[in-house]
Structure formats: C-alpha cells, structure tokens
C-alpha cells in the first residue's frame, strides 16, 4: 500500500485491522485509567500525608515530565524496531508501576512510582499513532484517530469514578492495585499481532528536472522534516494549549465540585467524570468532521480544530465566570464534547506531513511539546492559583489556553497544503 495520506486501501485485512485497533483502544483506555485514578484519591492521600494542592498536582505532572524526557528516544526505537513489541512492553511497565503505587509509604515513594508510569507511557502514543496511521486509509485518518482518542476520556472517567468509590469502600491503596490488572492482560495480546515493516529512511530530492533519485536520509534531512514544516510546528503548539486546559480540568474538576458544591468526593468524581466522559462523543465526532472538511478543503482539518478550540473557550468561560448550578453543568458537559474534538484532526496532521518512517518520532515531538508547555504545567498552574486565591479563580483563568490553541491551529492551516505536497511517499509492507 502506498501511504500518501489519500489512499483507499488497508495494509492488511479490514477485520484484522479492526482487531488490532480494538487492542490499541483498550490499552489507551487503561493507560489513562491508570494515569487519572489518583485524581479522586487526592482527599484521601491528603488526609493521610497532609499534602498541599500543589503537591497533589505534581502527582499528575510527574507522569508528564517522565514522558517528556523519554518519548523522543523511545520513539526512534519504535520507528526502527517494532511497534507491537514496544507497545506491549510499555503497557506492562506502566501497569506494574501503577500496582506499585499501592505499596508506597510516603509522598516521595508515590511520586517516584507515578513517574515510572510515565516511563511506560512514553512510547505508547507515538507507537500507537504510527501503527493506526499504517493500518487504515489516509483519508479516514482523523476519523480513526477520533475513535481511538475517545478511549482517553473513557479511561479517565472510569478511573476518576472508580478511584473514589474503591477508596471509600476499601481504601485508596486498593484503587491503584485493582486498576493495574487489565492493562497487563491486553499488553500480552499485543505481542502476537502483525505489524508493518520498519520504513526505510530514504529521501527523494527535488532538482531542476523534477524529481531526483532516492537516497538515504541524513541527519539534516530528518531535522528539516520537522523544522521546515510550519503547519506541523503550529499543530504542536496548538496541542499544547489545548492539553494545558484539558489536563488541568481532568485533574481538578472533581475537587472543584467537592469544594464548591459541598458533595462527597465519590459524587464529585462521578460528576467530573461525566464531563470528561462526553469527550467519548467529541473525539469521534471531531474526527468525522475534520475528515469531512478535509475532503472539501485541503486545510480543513486544521480549520476545524481551530473552530472547536474556540468553542471550548467560550463554553468554559461561560461555565466558570458567568454561571452556576444546572446551566453551569450544561456548559461543562458541552465543553467536554468540544474539548476533545481537536485531537483527531490535529493528530492526523502530525502524520500527514512527515516521512512515513518518522511518524512515531513526529508524534513524540507532539507529546514533548504538549507536555512541556501543556499537560505538565496545567495541573500545577491550577494548584498554585488555588492555594492562593481559591480553585474557582483558578478555573476562571484556565480557559484562555483554548483561545491560544485556536490561534495556533488557524495559523498552521495556511501552510498545510505546501507541507503535505512535499511530504515523502512510501510503500508499507506487512512483516
């Protein structure tokens, strides 16, 4: 199958592609379940160890920082070795690290265990994105990415809701132990699936006569794949703005309901989880609409994600600054849909405009930028402001990150066509 972003075929049979996709979906769901279960455990851990909100936020951000440090070298390994084996190993590692959290005896030990979860997660998103991009036709890329990314809110919502319930019934340590088990099972199945052969890193240079002979890519060629693609850079930055807000909301929304509405943490976890669970609608819907716009206009994917980010800004400002009660919750529920709608279109762009042999690396750069400037800072930002001015003030300021993201995506849309046209084409083969 020639992978040029607009092909109509499947790398392997349609049914087997969907089987692999189902495993990848489950692993991403368990990934975020393991990552976010700690959110609803904050009040219980604070009561045991006397932590501040900032320290609690660090338990989320620590995962992001370890991902930032390792995702690039791991992604190179994934692109050159094997997607399925890397994914299986990563899932086993983050599941074991989650289980280890149950046996910690102080904050430092728990923080270290949480960072090891990030070590395991460092290669999953790049490897999974590259594998899905190869399995399905390019014209359906955002749609498939949308369904895959629906696993993030689903796993987060299950983790937040289950964590509070298990902690109230059995204690917070049992919550870590129980949620770690399913990922181990699915990880073992990933080792047995079929994968595509690693793509040879060759470049077809342009010359005065048209297209020259293919030659091996050099270090400078690889660097230019990323530094000379403005649409890619703006997409990375837009991702960071959106994930700054999304991760902070995932982290602090249950605590917001617990404090502002005076309800139990288990009820607050369910209430906050439902907001993020609606992203299970937003991600597939966003992927479907991004692909529709892509068919009508070549830069439609980036134009759509810019619009969806703007809508998220409006809804979240309305929720935290101008409303309360039932209307506030309706705004948050709608915001849960729009906040996830940007992901599939933006993720597809990171695969569209780069060499097929560098797809995991491309998404690893996206992961680095979105974590350094987004996920790692958002929870701490809210915790810092909350410690000084209250969590309500912190969440009033937070939505402006969506507006920044919208501007980045819109700027990138002006360069998408030229970046897509100069991207290398390659023939993908099954192992």
C-alpha positions, 0 to 999 in steps of 0.5 A: 500500500502506498501511504500518501495520506489519500489512499483507499486501501488497508495494509492488511485485512479490514477485520484484522485491522479492526482487531488490532485497533480494538487492542490499541483502544483498550490499552489507551483506555487503561493507560489513562485509567491508570494515569487519572485514578489518583485524581479522586484519591487526592482527599484521601492521600491528603488526609493521610500525608497532609499534602498541599494542592500543589503537591497533589498536582505534581502527582499528575505532572510527574507522569508528564515530565517522565514522558517528556524526557523519554518519548523522543528516544523511545520513539526512534526505537519504535520507528526502527524496531517494532511497534507491537513489541514496544507497545506491549512492553510499555503497557506492562511497565506502566501497569506494574508501576501503577500496582506499585503505587499501592505499596508506597509509604510516603509522598516521595515513594508515590511520586517516584512510582507515578513517574515510572508510569510515565516511563511506560507511557512514553512510547505508547502514543507515538507507537500507537499513532504510527501503527493506526496511521499504517493500518487504515486509509489516509483519508479516514485518518482523523476519523480513526484517530477520533475513535481511538482518542475517545478511549482517553476520556473513557479511561479517565472517567472510569478511573476518576469514578472508580478511584473514589468509590474503591477508596471509600469502600476499601481504601485508596491503596486498593484503587491503584492495585485493582486498576493495574490488572487489565492493562497487563492482560491486553499488553500480552495480546499485543505481542502476537499481532502483525505489524508493518515493516520498519520504513526505510529512511530514504529521501527523494530530492527535488532538482531542476528536472523534477524529481531526483533519485532516492537516497538515504536520509541524513541527519539534516534531512530528518531535522528539516522534516520537522523544522521546515514544516510550519503547519506541523510546528503550529499543530504542536503548539496548538496541542499544547494549549489545548492539553494545558486546559484539558489536563488541568480540568481532568485533574481538578474538576472533581475537587472543584465540585467537592469544594464548591458544591459541598458533595462527597468526593465519590459524587464529585468524581462521578460528576467530573467524570461525566464531563470528561466522559462526553469527550467519548462523543467529541473525539469521534465526532471531531474526527468525522468532521475534520475528515469531512472538511478535509475532503472539501478543503485541503486545510480543513482539518486544521480549520476545524480544530481551530473552530472547536478550540474556540468553542471550548473557550467560550463554553468554559468561560461561560461555565466558570465566570458567568454561571452556576448550578444546572446551566453551569453543568450544561456548559461543562458537559458541552465543553467536554464534547468540544474539548476533545474534538481537536485531537483527531484532526490535529493528530492526523496532521502530525502524520500527514506531513512527515516521512512515513518512517518518522511518524512515531518520532513526529508524534513524540515531538507532539507529546514533548511539546504538549507536555512541556508547555501543556499537560505538565504545567496545567495541573500545577498552574491550577494548584498554585492559583488555588492555594492562593486565591481559591480553585474557582479563580483558578478555573476562571483563568484556565480557559484562555489556553483554548483561545491560544490553541485556536490561534495556533491551529488557524495559523498552521492551516495556511501552510498545510497544503505546501507541507503535505505536497512535499511530504515523502511517499512510501510503500508499507509492507506487512512483516 
